[in-house]
């Protein structure tokens, strides 16, 4: 029987943190962008990335975290934060850069995501508890990577990111 060569596995938390850094970078670029078109392009990338990120967390990581830790408070807070972000993402996507509230929506989304990331990554936060729980972070990371690839339409293992727009030139 032939064995299938596996790609290098990625730890679930490392994958999520890489997403966090990518979106932080795009938010920063969006703040500095000089053209409406560039801001709109970055907002689109941010919303797409966050939609995928929240999906893999909610479908795979959060249920595994809850099962492994029994920590309902952090789990519920993360789910509620996602719900708020998803509502704002929907508003951003339904508007355009000419909308007078467009910039404010992107700014508030940025602040919401900064808070959410800080809560997940802080000592004693969701990621720290996940590491201490004995969760199989490599296996969960592989499942998340595959799901991310399915959601984005980009096969696993292409480049360092499965976001097709990750390497876009600056402003």
NORZIKA-V234075 format. One record per pair of residues at least 6 apart in sequence whose C-alpha atoms are under 7 Angstrom apart, sorted by the first residue. I is the first residue (numbers start at 1). J is the second residue. D is the distance in whole Angstrom. If there is no record, write none. Layout:
{{I/J/D} {I/J/D}}
//
This chain:
{{7/157/7} {9/138/6} {9/142/6} {10/138/6} {10/141/5} {10/142/6} {11/137/5} {11/138/5} {11/141/5} {12/137/5} {12/138/6} {12/140/6} {12/141/4} {13/127/7} {15/141/7} {20/117/7} {23/46/6} {26/42/6} {26/46/7} {27/110/6} {30/39/5} {30/42/6} {33/39/6} {33/171/6} {36/97/6} {38/171/7} {40/97/6} {43/106/7} {45/165/7} {47/89/6} {52/148/6} {52/151/7} {54/82/7} {56/144/6} {56/147/7} {56/148/7} {60/144/7} {61/140/7} {62/75/7} {65/130/6} {66/72/7} {66/75/7} {68/133/6} {68/135/6} {69/133/6} {74/126/6} {81/116/7} {85/109/6} {85/112/7} {88/105/7} {88/109/7} {92/102/6} {92/105/6} {95/102/7} {96/102/7} {119/125/6} {120/126/5} {120/127/6} {121/127/6} {145/156/7} {146/156/6} {149/155/5} {149/156/5} {149/162/6} {152/162/7} {152/163/7} {154/162/6}}
//
